[in-house]
Amino acid sequence: RPNPNINGFSAALSCYPIVRQLASQLDLNSLHDLSRTCRQFRANLLEYRSQLIKHTLHCVNEDVGIGKRLPGRQLTSGKVGRCARDMVGECQRCATIVCRNCTIKPPPTPTLRARHRRLCRTCTKAPLYLLTARKRPRSSSSASPPPSPKPTPLVFHERPALAFTAAAFERTPCCCDSMVWLCQSCGQNLRNADTMYIRAWTWRTRYSHYLGGVGTGAGEGNEGVNCGRGANCLAAKTVEHEVDCDAETLALMESRSTENERWKGTSYHAQEIEAVGGGFKMKAKKHVRVGNCVKIYEDERDRSIQYLPREVQGTLRSWCAWCERVIPGEKDIAESVSGFRPPSSGGGSESSGR
């Protein structure tokens, strides 16, 4: 009988330059699964087996010698084992190619609910493709602060025509519920960041009660919890923020300054203050972009917040702080099934600040 597996793809697998480029994008497990697709594919790949194994996808730390310390990783013993070739993939956050020996230990299931971040009203109502687009590098900040964007930016309800290769450059929604694949640099401070975010919610929900309800609680004015997307928020604004000024930042500011500006004591761009325990340190003023304030519901004002229940249950769209990807909500899932977004309900109390 005729062989049904002889086609254009099987012919491409018989060409060594093509199959070598294909093997460079696959780990050993994926290459083995490809060879088990059918007998024809196995026969074509078996001829170049020894060469393809050497050119499969490899970890970025594979060239680091055994016993050396990896850059950006804190180890107690300082020893590094051999990198694996059977399970290699991109970090879900920074897209660095790492193996299973260079990823973080899978976190326990209860800690997954702490990764949710609440989105502002603009990011919640915006089409989903605006949150999955590839990040563009921002230009360097100038001396004068850039103008703040409009409070309600223009949002296109109809998705523009994209190239057929656009899906390869988009950031797919979060999949940390099923698999967490993060490198050591991206995953070493996740627990501390989640704890600080929950503490920020608890502090802001009780701040107005401590001051007798003067209107400085969560979601009011500039004291509200910012959007989980941070500077990439669709309604982000530029504010002046004070940060600790190290020696490199101070030297860079002095090199860009004129002769009339002074840097000792107090100036417009930097201030010398007394540090805790004595001594002095410098504080520099920078213009940074921060996300818009998010909503707070009435049932969240008078209780201690351990996690965001609406985002954990999937009712609202949220942002994953681990992989920095969007987590679809109920309306997003219904839109993908039916083709149109359900109308917003009138229930739920919103905060006064937007």
Residue pairs with C-beta under 8 A, 6 or more apart in sequence:
3 40
5 38
5 39
5 40
5 41
6 40
10 40
10 41
10 44
12 18
12 19
13 19
13 22
13 41
13 44
13 45
14 44
14 47
16 48
16 51
19 44
19 45
19 48
19 52
20 48
20 51
20 52
20 55
23 31
23 52
23 55
23 56
24 55
24 56
24 57
25 57
26 34
26 56
26 57
27 56
27 57
27 85
27 86
27 87
27 88
27 89
28 53
28 56
28 85
28 86
29 86
29 87
31 45
31 52
31 53
31 56
34 41
34 45
35 41
35 42
35 45
35 46
36 42
45 52
53 85
56 85
56 88
57 85
57 88
57 89
57 97
58 83
58 85
58 88
58 97
58 99
59 83
59 84
59 88
59 97
59 98
59 99
59 101
59 102
60 96
60 97
60 98
61 70
61 80
61 83
61 98
61 99
61 102
62 83
62 99
64 70
64 80
66 79
66 80
66 81
66 82
67 78
67 79
67 80
68 78
68 80
69 75
69 78
69 80
70 80
70 102
70 184
72 184
72 185
73 184
73 185
73 188
74 188
81 101
82 101
83 99
83 101
83 102
84 99
84 100
84 101
85 99
86 100
87 99
87 100
88 97
88 98
88 99
88 100
89 97
89 98
89 181
90 96
90 97
90 98
90 181
91 97
91 98
91 103
91 181
91 182
91 183
91 186
92 175
92 176
92 180
92 181
92 182
92 322
92 323
92 325
93 182
93 183
93 186
93 322
93 323
93 324
94 183
94 185
94 186
96 183
96 185
98 181
98 183
98 184
102 183
102 184
103 181
103 182
103 183
103 184
103 187
104 180
104 182
104 183
104 184
104 186
104 187
104 188
104 190
106 180
107 180
107 190
107 191
111 191
111 194
112 176
112 177
113 307
113 312
114 194
114 195
114 197
114 198
114 307
115 176
115 190
115 194
115 320
115 321
115 322
116 228
116 307
116 308
116 311
116 312
116 318
116 319
116 320
116 321
116 327
117 197
117 227
117 228
117 229
117 308
117 311
117 318
117 319
117 320
117 321
118 225
118 227
118 228
118 294
118 295
118 308
118 311
118 316
118 318
118 319
119 227
119 228
119 229
119 294
119 316
119 317
119 318
119 319
120 226
120 227
120 233
120 234
120 235
120 291
120 292
120 293
120 294
120 295
121 235
121 292
121 294
121 295
121 350
121 354
122 152
122 153
122 155
122 233
122 234
122 235
122 292
123 131
123 227
123 229
123 233
123 234
123 235
123 317
123 319
124 316
124 317
125 155
125 344
126 155
126 234
127 155
127 156
127 157
127 159
128 317
128 326
128 328
128 332
128 335
129 159
129 170
130 155
130 156
130 234
131 229
131 326
132 170
132 171
132 172
132 173
132 325
132 326
133 170
133 171
134 169
134 170
134 171
135 171
135 232
138 231
141 286
141 287
143 256
145 238
145 240
145 287
146 238
146 287
147 238
148 237
148 238
149 235
149 236
149 237
151 235
151 292
151 354
152 235
153 234
153 235
155 234
171 324
171 325
171 326
172 325
173 325
173 326
173 327
173 328
174 320
174 322
174 323
174 325
174 326
174 327
175 323
176 320
176 322
176 323
180 187
180 322
182 190
182 322
182 323
186 322
187 322
190 321
190 322
193 321
194 321
197 321
198 305
198 306
198 307
200 225
201 218
201 225
201 300
201 305
201 308
202 304
202 305
204 217
204 218
204 219
204 223
204 224
204 225
205 217
205 218
205 296
205 300
205 301
205 302
205 303
205 305
206 217
207 216
207 217
207 218
207 223
208 214
208 215
208 216
208 217
208 218
208 220
209 217
215 221
216 223
217 223
217 301
218 224
218 225
218 296
218 300
218 301
218 351
219 225
219 293
219 294
219 295
219 296
219 351
219 352
219 353
220 293
220 351
220 352
220 353
221 353
222 239
222 293
224 293
224 294
224 296
224 351
224 353
225 293
225 294
225 296
226 233
226 290
226 291
226 292
226 293
226 294
227 233
227 235
227 236
227 291
227 292
227 293
227 294
227 319
228 291
228 294
228 318
228 319
228 321
229 236
229 291
229 319
230 236
230 289
230 290
230 291
231 288
231 289
231 290
231 291
232 291
233 289
233 290
233 291
233 292
235 291
235 292
236 289
236 290
236 291
236 292
237 289
237 290
237 292
238 287
238 288
238 289
239 287
239 288
239 289
239 290
240 285
240 286
240 287
241 285
241 286
241 287
241 288
241 290
242 271
242 283
242 284
242 285
242 286
243 283
243 284
243 286
244 281
244 282
244 283
244 284
245 253
245 270
245 281
245 282
245 283
245 284
249 284
250 263
250 270
250 282
250 284
253 263
253 269
253 270
253 284
254 263
257 263
257 269
261 267
261 269
263 270
264 272
265 272
266 272
268 285
269 284
269 285
270 282
270 283
270 284
270 285
271 282
271 283
271 285
272 280
272 281
272 282
272 283
273 280
273 281
273 282
273 283
274 280
275 281
292 354
293 351
293 353
293 354
294 351
295 348
295 350
295 351
295 354
296 351
297 310
297 348
297 349
297 350
298 349
308 318
310 316
311 317
311 318
311 327
314 327
314 328
314 329
314 330
314 333
315 329
315 330
316 329
316 330
317 326
317 327
317 328
317 329
317 331
317 332
318 326
318 327
318 329
319 325
319 326
319 327
320 326
320 327
328 336
331 341
331 342
332 341
334 341
334 342
335 341
335 342
